[in-house]
Amino acid sequence: MSATAALQPAIEVVGLTKRFGELTAVDDLSFTVPHGRVTGFLGPNGAGKTTTLRVVLGLAAPSEGEARVLGRRYASLDRPTARVGALLESTGFHPGRTGRAHLRIAARSGRLDPGRIGAVLDQVAMGEYADRRVGGYSSGMRQRLGLATALLGDPEVLVLDEPGNGLDPAGVAWLRGFLRAYADAGRSVLVSSHLLAEMAQTVDRLVVIDRGRLVREGPVEAITSAVAQDVVVRSPDAPRLRQALREAGGTIADGDDPSSFSVASLPIERVGEIASAEGVVLHELRGRAASLEQAFLQLTGGEPPPDEAPAIPPPPEERS
Amino acid sequence: MIGLIAIEVAKVRTTRFWIGLLLGGVGLVMLGVVATLAIAGSPEGREAGITPIETVEDLRGFIATGSIVGVFALVLGATTMTTEHRHRTLSGTFLATPTRWPVVVAKTIGAGVAGFVFGLIGGSIPLLAAAVTFAAKGDAVPFGSSVIVAIAAVGAGSAFSAAMGAAVGAALRSQLVAILGVLGWALVVESVLGALLPRAVKWLPFTGLTTSLTETGTVDLFSPLVSGLLMALYLAIALAVGIVVTMVRDVE
């Protein structure tokens, strides 16, 4: 990477708007993806994540604004797949072609080193299946082949749209470790996912969008701590303090034992002031940061993503 | 560009679709060849204008039987871009070559190359069949350099069909629409137009222009040179439309 390129973010989206007729899928969106970080791209279904990634990669034209990768429009990069590896949710494979033939074509198309085909197949644990036709692959195997394609050019930037889809737990764990190591080597990753738990364990920064607009951008800790957090309280006189906090507008939730509870809707300073005014002894008073899921829900004001939300209904015989 | 053409040829070669089309084309040519040889010289054959092969000119006419393979080349061409829509591989193609227009040109040329090979095979089958028939009678098939030209002409017509299919297909998303569209035009629309406006036949790309390459002078058509120029013009127009549509359209 040149000194000039190092000064620029890996990806920069500026005032991006994308309309499909009357529908505005992405609305004046701006964010950056720095080098050496895993940046999570988060938003509810239909928030405009995939559309944004397609514009970043030159597959869709912006209605307004622009997206730059390594300081240039994607289409003006020389040998783009050698610099940017991409896995899009919508990408498919010809079912009649073998995995290895697919990678050979990708290598020739991108003027990439075909000698890396074996290495990337081993990297995604697909070497054994490479000479089978893709039509016989499971969704997880297709996802691994897509990752192998993205990695083929040994790129400095990775753009991954829902890369965990179809992967088994071992595959997801591998992906998490791989992305971490990739960023630690100074490369950049922009990854969109619905798997909030996976995101929380993998990403350094977040870009949260909703209805095509930027909701929040920054380090994960900054985003989770910026949203409302609850306060953990432990006191030998818990019932009296609970009552006082309720009267002050706090929402109380039971803790692990009768002496502890948590308070939402009141800042930690106010909880301390109320305890002091009531003359209640405190054994513990601390703020508890919101989880990524809580932050996501608060920021987008929506439902949890489908893969985490609904409880599985009981089997028919258990229903009354 | 040569690299891109090689990639497009590799894309066709690494699937089995082309094999099915080629076998279909070869099968149909063989059927035509056997039927022609069977009735040539018979009262039914004479009635249908099918005469026995006695001269080089007769053999050239017989080689034109292989032109039917061009229909299969047309389908092959029409699927070069639409198969990428169908299997959603186009994003990978344009991630590697984001300028797009060279891909459309390479697909058209690549389809033309494949179509030419189809045509050479299709044109060689009647020659082979004639040689075997003559050898069985202890005779030598009437041969001349014009026979080679006739096979090359079948190849050129087939190459044009495949390239036109690719250029037209580049403007469409649906593989079914592309296949039915080009077949419908070549086999139905041009036949109807030919019946309604016989003098316009020579202007039609498939029943007129490609036929003129192999026709031995019994029908009112343009010369092969004029037909070749018109084919280049038609192809350029179709290719320009395909490029414009591909350049402005978002990839899904």
Interface residues (C-beta under 8 A of the other chain):
Chain A: R54 L57 G58 L59 A60 A61 Y74 A75 L77 P80 T81 V84 A86 L88 S90 T91 G92 F93 H94 P95 G96 R97 T98 A101 R104 I105 A106 R108 S109 G110 R111 T149
Chain B: G3 L4 A6 I7 A10 K11 T14 T15 R16 F17 T83 H87 R88 T89 S91 G92 T93 F94 L95 A96 T97 P98 T99 V248 D250 V251 E252
